Amino acid sequence: MSSKWVDNPDYIGPDRRTRPGPKRWKERRHLDETSGQRPALGALMRRLRVVLTGLALQDDRRKALQLISAAVLEAERQHFYQCADHLKAAEKMLRAGEDFATVDTRVVEAVDRAAAGQ
């Protein structure tokens, strides 16, 4: 499985697509694009905060929930369990229909825990 990270409206996670065959004749790309790294936890949480500012539509809420679950997995992978706990609380608040300010405070607390290595 490749480690390229895909982020589009339908899916957030590792790239599961397969390439149909070898490169075409005289293909100029020499760098394998599937060797990309996962996004950093801080980048995921910053992106989450941007998505949280515009929770007008149901699709925006779904995108925010996807980003929270990706950030929780990354925080647990890095053993930042307190950060993951704050993100899980933010996810519960978002599912309960809380407003932006209360969910954002939990995400900010998660950012602080991640910065402290907790």
GIURTA-V468527 format. One record per backbone hydrogen bond with DSSP energy under -0.5 kcal/mol. CO is the residue of the C=O (numbers start at 1). NH is the residue of the N-H. Records with the same first field share a line. If there is no record, write none. Layout:
# GIURTA-V468527
CO->NH, NH
This chain:
# GIURTA-V468527
4->15
6->13
11->8
13->6
15->2
24->27
28->30
31->33
32->35
33->36
34->3
40->44
41->45
42->46
43->47
44->48
45->49
46->50
47->51
48->52
49->53
51->54
52->55
54->56
57->61
58->62
59->63
60->64
61->65
62->66
63->67
64->68
65->69
66->70
67->71
68->72
69->73
70->74
71->75
72->76
73->77
74->78
75->80
76->79
79->81
80->84
81->85
82->86
83->87
84->88
85->89
86->90
87->91
88->92
89->93
90->94
91->95
92->96
93->97, 98
94->97
99->103
100->104
101->105
102->106
103->107
104->108
105->109
106->110
107->111
108->112
109->113
110->114
111->115
112->116
113->118
114->117
118->82, 83
